[in-house]
Every structure is written in structure tokens, then in C-alpha cells.
Amino acid sequence: MAHSAWMPAQGALHETIPLTAEELVSLQRVSTGIDRMAILAAHIDKLHDGGYVREGRMGLVATDLGRLRLKFEKGRLGASK
């Protein structure tokens, strides 16, 4: 089976780039369309570098990888509330 450039050979999504619980909340905020001013710049930079967000016409948007990460980390997000 061939491996894509964005998914490591071991297939463990959580190991692609470590995110803190606070960074995951920021990713969740981006996915719901919250204004970037409500998200720490350091979080935006890290999420962008990891390929989880991109600049869209209306501001930050979660990428497919970002939405997949949120789905994967659903349990951690629930525990951080």
C-alpha cells in the first residue's frame, strides 16, 4: 500500500504534529467560523504549519486534514470542556 505525503507510514494521525488541548480548541473554533481575532496567533501559525488550516476568501478555514484531526481527537475535545 502506498503512503501519502501528509500521512506518515505508520498511519497514526495523532503523531503528524502534536497539538495541545488548547490548540485543538483553536482548530475547532476555526472549523466553526469563529473570527481569527479570537484565536491566539501562535495557535494559528502551528495549525497552518501542520496543514490543519488555510486562508480562505472569508478568513481561516479548516482543511480536510484539520477536520479529520478534529474527528480523531473528539474524545480529547470533550474532556477539555
PDB file of N, CA, C and O in Angstrom:
ATOM      1  N   MET A   1       0.835  -1.178   0.000  1.00  0.00           N
ATOM      2  CA  MET A   1       0.000   0.000   0.000  1.00  0.00           C
ATOM      3  C   MET A   1       0.881   1.243   0.000  1.00  0.00           C
ATOM      4  O   MET A   1       1.811   1.337   0.801  1.00  0.00           O
ATOM      5  N   ALA A   2       0.610   2.176  -0.866  1.00  0.00           N
ATOM      6  CA  ALA A   2       1.368   3.420  -0.943  1.00  0.00           C
ATOM      7  C   ALA A   2       0.923   4.377   0.155  1.00  0.00           C
ATOM      8  O   ALA A   2      -0.250   4.399   0.529  1.00  0.00           O
ATOM      9  N   HIS A   3       1.856   5.162   0.666  1.00  0.00           N
ATOM     10  CA  HIS A   3       1.552   6.126   1.719  1.00  0.00           C
ATOM     11  C   HIS A   3       1.581   7.524   1.130  1.00  0.00           C
ATOM     12  O   HIS A   3       2.449   7.835   0.314  1.00  0.00           O
ATOM     13  N   SER A   4       0.644   8.371   1.530  1.00  0.00           N
ATOM     14  CA  SER A   4       0.608   9.729   1.014  1.00  0.00           C
ATOM     15  C   SER A   4       1.604  10.602   1.769  1.00  0.00           C
ATOM     16  O   SER A   4       2.108  10.222   2.825  1.00  0.00           O
ATOM     17  N   ALA A   5       1.877  11.778   1.210  1.00  0.00           N
ATOM     18  CA  ALA A   5       2.845  12.681   1.809  1.00  0.00           C
ATOM     19  C   ALA A   5       2.344  13.279   3.122  1.00  0.00           C
ATOM     20  O   ALA A   5       3.160  13.649   3.966  1.00  0.00           O
ATOM     21  N   TRP A   6       1.050  13.383   3.318  1.00  0.00           N
ATOM     22  CA  TRP A   6       0.531  14.016   4.533  1.00  0.00           C
ATOM     23  C   TRP A   6       0.261  13.027   5.655  1.00  0.00           C
ATOM     24  O   TRP A   6      -0.001  13.439   6.785  1.00  0.00           O
ATOM     25  N   MET A   7       0.318  11.750   5.374  1.00  0.00           N
ATOM     26  CA  MET A   7       0.064  10.740   6.407  1.00  0.00           C
ATOM     27  C   MET A   7       1.326   9.900   6.570  1.00  0.00           C
ATOM     28  O   MET A   7       1.798   9.310   5.598  1.00  0.00           O
ATOM     29  N   PRO A   8       1.878   9.836   7.771  1.00  0.00           N
ATOM     30  CA  PRO A   8       3.087   9.047   7.970  1.00  0.00           C
ATOM     31  C   PRO A   8       2.838   7.567   7.692  1.00  0.00           C
ATOM     32  O   PRO A   8       1.701   7.097   7.725  1.00  0.00           O
ATOM     33  N   ALA A   9       3.915   6.851   7.421  1.00  0.00           N
ATOM     34  CA  ALA A   9       3.810   5.436   7.057  1.00  0.00           C
ATOM     35  C   ALA A   9       3.085   4.619   8.115  1.00  0.00           C
ATOM     36  O   ALA A   9       2.373   3.674   7.776  1.00  0.00           O
ATOM     37  N   GLN A  10       3.252   4.967   9.411  1.00  0.00           N
ATOM     38  CA  GLN A  10       2.582   4.200  10.450  1.00  0.00           C
ATOM     39  C   GLN A  10       1.095   4.493  10.507  1.00  0.00           C
ATOM     40  O   GLN A  10       0.353   3.763  11.165  1.00  0.00           O
ATOM     41  N   GLY A  11       0.638   5.547   9.833  1.00  0.00           N
ATOM     42  CA  GLY A  11      -0.778   5.854   9.757  1.00  0.00           C
ATOM     43  C   GLY A  11      -1.370   6.438  11.026  1.00  0.00           C
ATOM     44  O   GLY A  11      -2.593   6.498  11.151  1.00  0.00           O
ATOM     45  N   ALA A  12      -0.556   6.867  11.961  1.00  0.00           N
ATOM     46  CA  ALA A  12      -1.057   7.417  13.221  1.00  0.00           C
ATOM     47  C   ALA A  12      -1.228   8.917  13.083  1.00  0.00           C
ATOM     48  O   ALA A  12      -0.264   9.673  13.203  1.00  0.00           O
ATOM     49  N   LEU A  13      -2.450   9.346  12.831  1.00  0.00           N
ATOM     50  CA  LEU A  13      -2.724  10.764  12.597  1.00  0.00           C
ATOM     51  C   LEU A  13      -2.257  11.631  13.756  1.00  0.00           C
ATOM     52  O   LEU A  13      -1.716  12.716  13.543  1.00  0.00           O
ATOM     53  N   HIS A  14      -2.462  11.162  14.975  1.00  0.00           N
ATOM     54  CA  HIS A  14      -2.103  11.983  16.126  1.00  0.00           C
ATOM     55  C   HIS A  14      -0.619  12.262  16.221  1.00  0.00           C
ATOM     56  O   HIS A  14      -0.216  13.150  16.972  1.00  0.00           O
ATOM     57  N   GLU A  15       0.204  11.540  15.491  1.00  0.00           N
ATOM     58  CA  GLU A  15       1.648  11.745  15.543  1.00  0.00           C
ATOM     59  C   GLU A  15       2.148  12.675  14.447  1.00  0.00           C
ATOM     60  O   GLU A  15       3.343  12.965  14.403  1.00  0.00           O
ATOM     61  N   THR A  16       1.275  13.156  13.556  1.00  0.00           N
ATOM     62  CA  THR A  16       1.741  14.016  12.474  1.00  0.00           C
ATOM     63  C   THR A  16       2.296  15.321  13.015  1.00  0.00           C
ATOM     64  O   THR A  16       3.344  15.776  12.558  1.00  0.00           O
ATOM     65  N   ILE A  17       1.618  15.935  13.981  1.00  0.00           N
ATOM     66  CA  ILE A  17       2.111  17.119  14.670  1.00  0.00           C
ATOM     67  C   ILE A  17       1.389  17.181  16.015  1.00  0.00           C
ATOM     68  O   ILE A  17       0.159  17.214  16.049  1.00  0.00           O
ATOM     69  N   PRO A  18       2.119  17.197  17.103  1.00  0.00           N
ATOM     70  CA  PRO A  18       1.469  17.220  18.421  1.00  0.00           C
ATOM     71  C   PRO A  18       0.718  18.534  18.624  1.00  0.00           C
ATOM     72  O   PRO A  18       1.241  19.606  18.320  1.00  0.00           O
ATOM     73  N   LEU A  19      -0.504  18.449  19.139  1.00  0.00           N
ATOM     74  CA  LEU A  19      -1.293  19.631  19.466  1.00  0.00           C
ATOM     75  C   LEU A  19      -1.731  19.542  20.922  1.00  0.00           C
ATOM     76  O   LEU A  19      -2.110  18.478  21.413  1.00  0.00           O
ATOM     77  N   THR A  20      -1.671  20.680  21.596  1.00  0.00           N
ATOM     78  CA  THR A  20      -2.181  20.734  22.965  1.00  0.00           C
ATOM     79  C   THR A  20      -3.707  20.783  22.913  1.00  0.00           C
ATOM     80  O   THR A  20      -4.296  20.992  21.852  1.00  0.00           O
ATOM     81  N   ALA A  21      -4.329  20.590  24.057  1.00  0.00           N
ATOM     82  CA  ALA A  21      -5.792  20.681  24.132  1.00  0.00           C
ATOM     83  C   ALA A  21      -6.259  22.076  23.700  1.00  0.00           C
ATOM     84  O   ALA A  21      -7.287  22.210  23.035  1.00  0.00           O
ATOM     85  N   GLU A  22      -5.503  23.113  24.077  1.00  0.00           N
ATOM     86  CA  GLU A  22      -5.866  24.484  23.709  1.00  0.00           C
ATOM     87  C   GLU A  22      -5.763  24.699  22.201  1.00  0.00           C
ATOM     88  O   GLU A  22      -6.589  25.400  21.617  1.00  0.00           O
ATOM     89  N   GLU A  23      -4.749  24.099  21.566  1.00  0.00           N
ATOM     90  CA  GLU A  23      -4.607  24.213  20.104  1.00  0.00           C
ATOM     91  C   GLU A  23      -5.736  23.480  19.392  1.00  0.00           C
ATOM     92  O   GLU A  23      -6.210  23.923  18.346  1.00  0.00           O
ATOM     93  N   LEU A  24      -6.166  22.353  19.965  1.00  0.00           N
ATOM     94  CA  LEU A  24      -7.309  21.634  19.386  1.00  0.00           C
ATOM     95  C   LEU A  24      -8.579  22.473  19.472  1.00  0.00           C
ATOM     96  O   LEU A  24      -9.383  22.484  18.540  1.00  0.00           O
ATOM     97  N   VAL A  25      -8.760  23.171  20.584  1.00  0.00           N
ATOM     98  CA  VAL A  25      -9.920  24.055  20.719  1.00  0.00           C
ATOM     99  C   VAL A  25      -9.844  25.163  19.668  1.00  0.00           C
ATOM    100  O   VAL A  25     -10.863  25.530  19.085  1.00  0.00           O
ATOM    101  N   SER A  26      -8.656  25.693  19.425  1.00  0.00           N
ATOM    102  CA  SER A  26      -8.495  26.712  18.390  1.00  0.00           C
ATOM    103  C   SER A  26      -8.852  26.158  17.017  1.00  0.00           C
ATOM    104  O   SER A  26      -9.500  26.839  16.222  1.00  0.00           O
ATOM    105  N   LEU A  27      -8.438  24.932  16.735  1.00  0.00           N
ATOM    106  CA  LEU A  27      -8.791  24.287  15.468  1.00  0.00           C
ATOM    107  C   LEU A  27     -10.302  24.128  15.367  1.00  0.00           C
ATOM    108  O   LEU A  27     -10.887  24.355  14.308  1.00  0.00           O
ATOM    109  N   GLN A  28     -10.926  23.742  16.458  1.00  0.00           N
ATOM    110  CA  GLN A  28     -12.378  23.604  16.472  1.00  0.00           C
ATOM    111  C   GLN A  28     -13.044  24.956  16.217  1.00  0.00           C
ATOM    112  O   GLN A  28     -14.042  25.027  15.501  1.00  0.00           O
ATOM    113  N   ARG A  29     -12.506  26.011  16.790  1.00  0.00           N
ATOM    114  CA  ARG A  29     -13.049  27.358  16.573  1.00  0.00           C
ATOM    115  C   ARG A  29     -12.935  27.765  15.121  1.00  0.00           C
ATOM    116  O   ARG A  29     -13.863  28.348  14.561  1.00  0.00           O
ATOM    117  N   VAL A  30     -11.798  27.461  14.503  1.00  0.00           N
ATOM    118  CA  VAL A  30     -11.640  27.763  13.074  1.00  0.00           C
ATOM    119  C   VAL A  30     -12.701  27.017  12.272  1.00  0.00           C
ATOM    120  O   VAL A  30     -13.311  27.584  11.366  1.00  0.00           O
ATOM    121  N   SER A  31     -12.921  25.752  12.602  1.00  0.00           N
ATOM    122  CA  SER A  31     -13.870  24.935  11.838  1.00  0.00           C
ATOM    123  C   SER A  31     -15.306  25.440  11.960  1.00  0.00           C
ATOM    124  O   SER A  31     -16.133  25.181  11.086  1.00  0.00           O
ATOM    125  N   THR A  32     -15.604  26.163  13.046  1.00  0.00           N
ATOM    126  CA  THR A  32     -16.953  26.699  13.218  1.00  0.00           C
ATOM    127  C   THR A  32     -17.075  28.135  12.724  1.00  0.00           C
ATOM    128  O   THR A  32     -18.149  28.731  12.811  1.00  0.00           O
ATOM    129  N   GLY A  33     -15.984  28.693  12.206  1.00  0.00           N
ATOM    130  CA  GLY A  33     -16.040  30.023  11.605  1.00  0.00           C
ATOM    131  C   GLY A  33     -15.839  31.180  12.563  1.00  0.00           C
ATOM    132  O   GLY A  33     -16.173  32.317  12.231  1.00  0.00           O
ATOM    133  N   ILE A  34     -15.299  30.915  13.746  1.00  0.00           N
ATOM    134  CA  ILE A  34     -15.044  31.999  14.695  1.00  0.00           C
ATOM    135  C   ILE A  34     -13.930  32.890  14.157  1.00  0.00           C
ATOM    136  O   ILE A  34     -12.958  32.408  13.575  1.00  0.00           O
ATOM    137  N   ASP A  35     -14.084  34.180  14.358  1.00  0.00           N
ATOM    138  CA  ASP A  35     -13.125  35.174  13.867  1.00  0.00           C
ATOM    139  C   ASP A  35     -11.714  34.888  14.371  1.00  0.00           C
ATOM    140  O   ASP A  35     -11.520  34.526  15.532  1.00  0.00           O
ATOM    141  N   ARG A  36     -10.745  35.053  13.498  1.00  0.00           N
ATOM    142  CA  ARG A  36      -9.350  34.759  13.840  1.00  0.00           C
ATOM    143  C   ARG A  36      -8.831  35.613  14.987  1.00  0.00           C
ATOM    144  O   ARG A  36      -7.860  35.234  15.641  1.00  0.00           O
ATOM    145  N   MET A  37      -9.451  36.749  15.244  1.00  0.00           N
ATOM    146  CA  MET A  37      -9.015  37.607  16.345  1.00  0.00           C
ATOM    147  C   MET A  37      -9.242  36.922  17.703  1.00  0.00           C
ATOM    148  O   MET A  37      -8.625  37.300  18.698  1.00  0.00           O
ATOM    149  N   ALA A  38     -10.117  35.927  17.740  1.00  0.00           N
ATOM    150  CA  ALA A  38     -10.400  35.204  18.987  1.00  0.00           C
ATOM    151  C   ALA A  38      -9.461  34.014  19.177  1.00  0.00           C
ATOM    152  O   ALA A  38      -9.602  33.263  20.143  1.00  0.00           O
ATOM    153  N   ILE A  39      -8.507  33.838  18.266  1.00  0.00           N
ATOM    154  CA  ILE A  39      -7.603  32.689  18.304  1.00  0.00           C
ATOM    155  C   ILE A  39      -6.169  33.203  18.414  1.00  0.00           C
ATOM    156  O   ILE A  39      -5.773  34.115  17.688  1.00  0.00           O
ATOM    157  N   LEU A  40      -5.405  32.619  19.314  1.00  0.00           N
ATOM    158  CA  LEU A  40      -4.014  33.041  19.501  1.00  0.00           C
ATOM    159  C   LEU A  40      -3.221  32.897  18.200  1.00  0.00           C
ATOM    160  O   LEU A  40      -3.350  31.901  17.488  1.00  0.00           O
ATOM    161  N   ALA A  41      -2.405  33.900  17.905  1.00  0.00           N
ATOM    162  CA  ALA A  41      -1.590  33.891  16.687  1.00  0.00           C
ATOM    163  C   ALA A  41      -0.658  32.679  16.652  1.00  0.00           C
ATOM    164  O   ALA A  41      -0.445  32.091  15.591  1.00  0.00           O
ATOM    165  N   ALA A  42      -0.107  32.308  17.795  1.00  0.00           N
ATOM    166  CA  ALA A  42       0.793  31.143  17.845  1.00  0.00           C
ATOM    167  C   ALA A  42       0.039  29.871  17.463  1.00  0.00           C
ATOM    168  O   ALA A  42       0.602  28.992  16.810  1.00  0.00           O
ATOM    169  N   HIS A  43      -1.224  29.765  17.862  1.00  0.00           N
ATOM    170  CA  HIS A  43      -2.030  28.598  17.504  1.00  0.00           C
ATOM    171  C   HIS A  43      -2.291  28.589  15.996  1.00  0.00           C
ATOM    172  O   HIS A  43      -2.190  27.547  15.349  1.00  0.00           O
ATOM    173  N   ILE A  44      -2.626  29.748  15.447  1.00  0.00           N
ATOM    174  CA  ILE A  44      -2.869  29.837  14.002  1.00  0.00           C
ATOM    175  C   ILE A  44      -1.628  29.406  13.236  1.00  0.00           C
ATOM    176  O   ILE A  44      -1.718  28.634  12.282  1.00  0.00           O
ATOM    177  N   ASP A  45      -0.471  29.905  13.653  1.00  0.00           N
ATOM    178  CA  ASP A  45       0.784  29.550  12.978  1.00  0.00           C
ATOM    179  C   ASP A  45       1.026  28.046  13.015  1.00  0.00           C
ATOM    180  O   ASP A  45       1.371  27.447  11.996  1.00  0.00           O
ATOM    181  N   LYS A  46       0.849  27.437  14.177  1.00  0.00           N
ATOM    182  CA  LYS A  46       1.102  26.000  14.313  1.00  0.00           C
ATOM    183  C   LYS A  46       0.096  25.189  13.497  1.00  0.00           C
ATOM    184  O   LYS A  46       0.468  24.220  12.836  1.00  0.00           O
ATOM    185  N   LEU A  47      -1.176  25.583  13.543  1.00  0.00           N
ATOM    186  CA  LEU A  47      -2.204  24.880  12.771  1.00  0.00           C
ATOM    187  C   LEU A  47      -1.953  25.021  11.271  1.00  0.00           C
ATOM    188  O   LEU A  47      -2.168  24.076  10.511  1.00  0.00           O
ATOM    189  N   HIS A  48      -1.503  26.186  10.850  1.00  0.00           N
ATOM    190  CA  HIS A  48      -1.180  26.401   9.434  1.00  0.00           C
ATOM    191  C   HIS A  48       0.023  25.559   9.030  1.00  0.00           C
ATOM    192  O   HIS A  48       0.010  24.906   7.987  1.00  0.00           O
ATOM    193  N   ASP A  49       1.058  25.577   9.856  1.00  0.00           N
ATOM    194  CA  ASP A  49       2.265  24.794   9.559  1.00  0.00           C
ATOM    195  C   ASP A  49       1.967  23.295   9.490  1.00  0.00           C
ATOM    196  O   ASP A  49       2.592  22.572   8.714  1.00  0.00           O
ATOM    197  N   GLY A  50       1.016  22.832  10.298  1.00  0.00           N
ATOM    198  CA  GLY A  50       0.637  21.420  10.294  1.00  0.00           C
ATOM    199  C   GLY A  50      -0.320  21.049   9.170  1.00  0.00           C
ATOM    200  O   GLY A  50      -0.631  19.873   8.981  1.00  0.00           O
ATOM    201  N   GLY A  51      -0.788  22.047   8.422  1.00  0.00           N
ATOM    202  CA  GLY A  51      -1.704  21.774   7.313  1.00  0.00           C
ATOM    203  C   GLY A  51      -3.155  21.630   7.748  1.00  0.00           C
ATOM    204  O   GLY A  51      -3.986  21.135   6.986  1.00  0.00           O
ATOM    205  N   TYR A  52      -3.469  22.064   8.979  1.00  0.00           N
ATOM    206  CA  TYR A  52      -4.817  21.914   9.504  1.00  0.00           C
ATOM    207  C   TYR A  52      -5.740  23.076   9.134  1.00  0.00           C
ATOM    208  O   TYR A  52      -6.960  22.913   9.130  1.00  0.00           O
ATOM    209  N   VAL A  53      -5.175  24.244   8.823  1.00  0.00           N
ATOM    210  CA  VAL A  53      -5.968  25.405   8.407  1.00  0.00           C
ATOM    211  C   VAL A  53      -5.297  26.059   7.211  1.00  0.00           C
ATOM    212  O   VAL A  53      -4.109  25.867   6.951  1.00  0.00           O
ATOM    213  N   ARG A  54      -6.090  26.834   6.496  1.00  0.00           N
ATOM    214  CA  ARG A  54      -5.568  27.630   5.380  1.00  0.00           C
ATOM    215  C   ARG A  54      -6.353  28.922   5.317  1.00  0.00           C
ATOM    216  O   ARG A  54      -7.415  29.045   5.926  1.00  0.00           O
ATOM    217  N   GLU A  55      -5.830  29.881   4.581  1.00  0.00           N
ATOM    218  CA  GLU A  55      -6.533  31.134   4.360  1.00  0.00           C
ATOM    219  C   GLU A  55      -7.547  30.944   3.245  1.00  0.00           C
ATOM    220  O   GLU A  55      -7.190  30.515   2.148  1.00  0.00           O
ATOM    221  N   GLY A  56      -8.794  31.255   3.511  1.00  0.00           N
ATOM    222  CA  GLY A  56      -9.840  31.220   2.509  1.00  0.00           C
ATOM    223  C   GLY A  56     -10.243  32.637   2.148  1.00  0.00           C
ATOM    224  O   GLY A  56      -9.661  33.596   2.654  1.00  0.00           O
ATOM    225  N   ARG A  57     -11.219  32.777   1.289  1.00  0.00           N
ATOM    226  CA  ARG A  57     -11.660  34.111   0.890  1.00  0.00           C
ATOM    227  C   ARG A  57     -12.270  34.881   2.056  1.00  0.00           C
ATOM    228  O   ARG A  57     -12.188  36.108   2.098  1.00  0.00           O
ATOM    229  N   MET A  58     -12.874  34.177   2.993  1.00  0.00           N
ATOM    230  CA  MET A  58     -13.545  34.821   4.115  1.00  0.00           C
ATOM    231  C   MET A  58     -12.750  34.707   5.417  1.00  0.00           C
ATOM    232  O   MET A  58     -13.279  35.029   6.481  1.00  0.00           O
ATOM    233  N   GLY A  59     -11.510  34.263   5.360  1.00  0.00           N
ATOM    234  CA  GLY A  59     -10.681  34.106   6.549  1.00  0.00           C
ATOM    235  C   GLY A  59     -10.159  32.690   6.670  1.00  0.00           C
ATOM    236  O   GLY A  59     -10.056  31.966   5.680  1.00  0.00           O
ATOM    237  N   LEU A  60      -9.834  32.305   7.878  1.00  0.00           N
ATOM    238  CA  LEU A  60      -9.296  30.970   8.121  1.00  0.00           C
ATOM    239  C   LEU A  60     -10.357  29.900   7.926  1.00  0.00           C
ATOM    240  O   LEU A  60     -11.510  30.074   8.319  1.00  0.00           O
ATOM    241  N   VAL A  61      -9.956  28.795   7.315  1.00  0.00           N
ATOM    242  CA  VAL A  61     -10.839  27.637   7.176  1.00  0.00           C
ATOM    243  C   VAL A  61     -10.049  26.377   7.529  1.00  0.00           C
ATOM    244  O   VAL A  61      -8.843  26.299   7.295  1.00  0.00           O
ATOM    245  N   ALA A  62     -10.741  25.407   8.088  1.00  0.00           N
ATOM    246  CA  ALA A  62     -10.114  24.119   8.390  1.00  0.00           C
ATOM    247  C   ALA A  62      -9.980  23.327   7.095  1.00  0.00           C
ATOM    248  O   ALA A  62     -10.902  23.299   6.280  1.00  0.00           O
ATOM    249  N   THR A  63      -8.850  22.695   6.914  1.00  0.00           N
ATOM    250  CA  THR A  63      -8.624  21.846   5.746  1.00  0.00           C
ATOM    251  C   THR A  63      -9.261  20.479   6.001  1.00  0.00           C
ATOM    252  O   THR A  63      -9.754  20.209   7.096  1.00  0.00           O
ATOM    253  N   ASP A  64      -9.244  19.629   4.987  1.00  0.00           N
ATOM    254  CA  ASP A  64      -9.733  18.262   5.177  1.00  0.00           C
ATOM    255  C   ASP A  64      -8.952  17.569   6.287  1.00  0.00           C
ATOM    256  O   ASP A  64      -9.524  16.843   7.100  1.00  0.00           O
ATOM    257  N   LEU A  65      -7.637  17.798   6.315  1.00  0.00           N
ATOM    258  CA  LEU A  65      -6.805  17.209   7.366  1.00  0.00           C
ATOM    259  C   LEU A  65      -7.204  17.753   8.734  1.00  0.00           C
ATOM    260  O   LEU A  65      -7.230  17.008   9.714  1.00  0.00           O
ATOM    261  N   GLY A  66      -7.513  19.035   8.805  1.00  0.00           N
ATOM    262  CA  GLY A  66      -7.951  19.627  10.064  1.00  0.00           C
ATOM    263  C   GLY A  66      -9.259  19.033  10.558  1.00  0.00           C
ATOM    264  O   GLY A  66      -9.405  18.749  11.747  1.00  0.00           O
ATOM    265  N   ARG A  67     -10.206  18.844   9.654  1.00  0.00           N
ATOM    266  CA  ARG A  67     -11.487  18.242  10.036  1.00  0.00           C
ATOM    267  C   ARG A  67     -11.299  16.789  10.454  1.00  0.00           C
ATOM    268  O   ARG A  67     -11.956  16.315  11.380  1.00  0.00           O
ATOM    269  N   LEU A  68     -10.399  16.083   9.769  1.00  0.00           N
ATOM    270  CA  LEU A  68     -10.102  14.704  10.145  1.00  0.00           C
ATOM    271  C   LEU A  68      -9.462  14.652  11.526  1.00  0.00           C
ATOM    272  O   LEU A  68      -9.783  13.777  12.331  1.00  0.00           O
ATOM    273  N   ARG A  69      -8.564  15.581  11.798  1.00  0.00           N
ATOM    274  CA  ARG A  69      -7.916  15.637  13.113  1.00  0.00           C
ATOM    275  C   ARG A  69      -8.951  15.877  14.207  1.00  0.00           C
ATOM    276  O   ARG A  69      -8.893  15.248  15.264  1.00  0.00           O
ATOM    277  N   LEU A  70      -9.903  16.788  13.961  1.00  0.00           N
ATOM    278  CA  LEU A  70     -10.956  17.045  14.946  1.00  0.00           C
ATOM    279  C   LEU A  70     -11.784  15.791  15.203  1.00  0.00           C
ATOM    280  O   LEU A  70     -12.138  15.494  16.344  1.00  0.00           O
ATOM    281  N   LYS A  71     -12.083  15.070  14.151  1.00  0.00           N
ATOM    282  CA  LYS A  71     -12.848  13.832  14.310  1.00  0.00           C
ATOM    283  C   LYS A  71     -12.045  12.821  15.126  1.00  0.00           C
ATOM    284  O   LYS A  71     -12.583  12.156  16.011  1.00  0.00           O
ATOM    285  N   PHE A  72     -10.762  12.715  14.823  1.00  0.00           N
ATOM    286  CA  PHE A  72      -9.870  11.786  15.513  1.00  0.00           C
ATOM    287  C   PHE A  72      -9.726  12.141  16.993  1.00  0.00           C
ATOM    288  O   PHE A  72      -9.639  11.257  17.846  1.00  0.00           O
ATOM    289  N   GLU A  73      -9.702  13.445  17.290  1.00  0.00           N
ATOM    290  CA  GLU A  73      -9.463  13.922  18.657  1.00  0.00           C
ATOM    291  C   GLU A  73     -10.750  14.242  19.408  1.00  0.00           C
ATOM    292  O   GLU A  73     -10.712  14.921  20.435  1.00  0.00           O
ATOM    293  N   LYS A  74     -11.873  13.770  18.919  1.00  0.00           N
ATOM    294  CA  LYS A  74     -13.169  14.087  19.524  1.00  0.00           C
ATOM    295  C   LYS A  74     -13.193  13.812  21.027  1.00  0.00           C
ATOM    296  O   LYS A  74     -13.741  14.607  21.790  1.00  0.00           O
ATOM    297  N   GLY A  75     -12.621  12.725  21.449  1.00  0.00           N
ATOM    298  CA  GLY A  75     -12.585  12.381  22.868  1.00  0.00           C
ATOM    299  C   GLY A  75     -11.807  13.387  23.692  1.00  0.00           C
ATOM    300  O   GLY A  75     -12.234  13.756  24.786  1.00  0.00           O
ATOM    301  N   ARG A  76     -10.671  13.835  23.181  1.00  0.00           N
ATOM    302  CA  ARG A  76      -9.857  14.842  23.898  1.00  0.00           C
ATOM    303  C   ARG A  76     -10.584  16.165  23.989  1.00  0.00           C
ATOM    304  O   ARG A  76     -10.507  16.846  25.012  1.00  0.00           O
ATOM    305  N   LEU A  77     -11.288  16.539  22.934  1.00  0.00           N
ATOM    306  CA  LEU A  77     -12.022  17.803  22.957  1.00  0.00           C
ATOM    307  C   LEU A  77     -13.131  17.761  23.994  1.00  0.00           C
ATOM    308  O   LEU A  77     -13.351  18.741  24.706  1.00  0.00           O
ATOM    309  N   GLY A  78     -13.821  16.655  24.087  1.00  0.00           N
ATOM    310  CA  GLY A  78     -14.893  16.516  25.073  1.00  0.00           C
ATOM    311  C   GLY A  78     -14.361  16.578  26.487  1.00  0.00           C
ATOM    312  O   GLY A  78     -15.025  17.098  27.383  1.00  0.00           O
ATOM    313  N   ALA A  79     -13.161  16.048  26.693  1.00  0.00           N
ATOM    314  CA  ALA A  79     -12.564  16.009  28.029  1.00  0.00           C
ATOM    315  C   ALA A  79     -12.041  17.374  28.460  1.00  0.00           C
ATOM    316  O   ALA A  79     -11.894  17.629  29.655  1.00  0.00           O
ATOM    317  N   SER A  80     -11.756  18.260  27.493  1.00  0.00           N
ATOM    318  CA  SER A  80     -11.185  19.566  27.834  1.00  0.00           C
ATOM    319  C   SER A  80     -12.244  20.583  28.210  1.00  0.00           C
ATOM    320  O   SER A  80     -11.907  21.680  28.658  1.00  0.00           O
ATOM    321  N   LYS A  81     -13.516  20.251  28.041  1.00  0.00           N
ATOM    322  CA  LYS A  81     -14.580  21.207  28.349  1.00  0.00           C
ATOM    323  C   LYS A  81     -14.891  21.219  29.817  1.00  0.00           C
ATOM    324  O   LYS A  81     -15.764  21.967  30.257  1.00  0.00           O
TER     325      LYS A  81
END
